[in-house]
Amino acid sequence: MTKEAKGIIIYPDGTWEHRVFTQLKDYQQVVGGLIEAVRLFDYTYENEVATIYVNEEGRLIDLRIHAVS
């Protein structure tokens, strides 16, 4: 059985969409590379700490900071 994770993708233009993630490659495709999980302890959803996934090398490859997310 595949474990699914529900998430929201927030694009740089401020638009967003719901997405279901089932595999590591799903996360990697969205961030454009290796992923790094960042726990947001100030935010919870259904008693779970919110987590955002970012490109692990984003700062090294000069990705812009995504202020909306």
Secondary structure as GFF3:
##gff-version 3
##sequence-region A 1 69
A	DSSP	beta_strand	5	10	.	.	.	ID=ss1
A	DSSP	beta_strand	16	21	.	.	.	ID=ss2
A	DSSP	alpha_helix	24	31	.	.	.	ID=ss3
A	DSSP	beta_strand	35	45	.	.	.	ID=ss4
A	DSSP	beta_strand	48	55	.	.	.	ID=ss5
###
